[in-house]
Amino acid sequence: MKKYVLLANKQMDIEFQYADFSYESDMEAVYFDYTRKRIGVLKAINMLGLKKSNIIDCLFFKNIFKKTIREKLKYNSDDKYVFIVMARVYEKYGSSLVRFLRDSYPSCELIIFIVDLLHNMGFSLNDAKKDFDIVCSFDEGEAKKHGMAFVLEPFSTRLLDKITVSPEPMYDVSFVGAAKGRYDKIIELYNNLHSKNLKCDFYIVGVDKKERINGEGLHYEWLDFDEVLAHAANSRCIVEIMQSGGYSATTRYAEAMLLNRNLITDCPALSDSDDKSIFPLDGLEFSAEELCMTNSTDTDKYIEMFSIRRFINTIDAHISLKVSE
């Protein structure tokens, strides 16, 4: 039997989006926990350039891998293992993790999934291409440019019913995200929406206190992922503003479509969408009435589109293509 194993850092967003890995019989989720001590040691190893040290590998990394992976995944020679390693895990453990997996699970397939733009990653793409059988990116533009496989970022609906939704939306428009060089654009949109007498719910992190402006519905603190979903679910419209250089949609797109909410976006991949619930940001040519209107999104289509099963099938297709080359 083929066994698909997700290796990821223990984060609430990952546990929501990839929930099926913890429930389906042919899937497993393995999460790396981080104590304050482990975080400190990892930072020190990285600062001192010791990630590739054999001593560090034997005394530190292997012990983590044995406790986190091997104790959960007993090797079964009848199973064909496909490890899907989230890029942030590889960023922390590097090639030591790859060696451990290949030694412990002979004939396994190793896939890395990058869900951020490359310039935000703390590893070399060339190293990743040497270590993994397939390098996958959530961004179709970067995938084409750098010779990676494109895989749509999934979002399981299995845990969405845990989110509390008010009978009537509490907000008209909601944004949650880091500034990441787009603060001016976020504020420009906020001012435009506020001028239309729309009730805004904006949470922007990573903004210097000197640059922050005061405004009704403007917040600068961090939200946990379940809170992010609660704010999205209790808003009529969700905002997606892309990082510079991004092409494919972010998690905000999946949230909006699966929660049956409208989406304001400047995503190039969605610029010609015929979905009436998607509003292109360019030009700001939309009315308050349009944004607050409930559009009947084909939720079933998006449930399948963002499903973990489709995610797995896409990866399998890339594996088959590579084998046939």
WONORFEN-V773693 format. One record per helix or strand. SS is the DSSP state (hx for helix, st for strand). FROM is the first residue (numbers start at 0). TO is the last residue. If there is no record, write none. Layout:
SS/FROM/TO, SS/FROM/TO
This chain:
st/1/8, hx/11/16, hx/18/21, st/26/31, hx/35/46, hx/53/69, st/79/85, hx/86/92, hx/94/103, st/108/113, hx/117/119, hx/124/130, st/133/136, hx/139/145, st/148/149, hx/159/161, st/170/177, hx/182/194, st/199/204, hx/208/210, st/217/218, hx/224/232, st/234/239, hx/250/257, st/261/264, hx/267/269, st/277/279, hx/281/283, hx/287/291, hx/298/304, hx/307/323
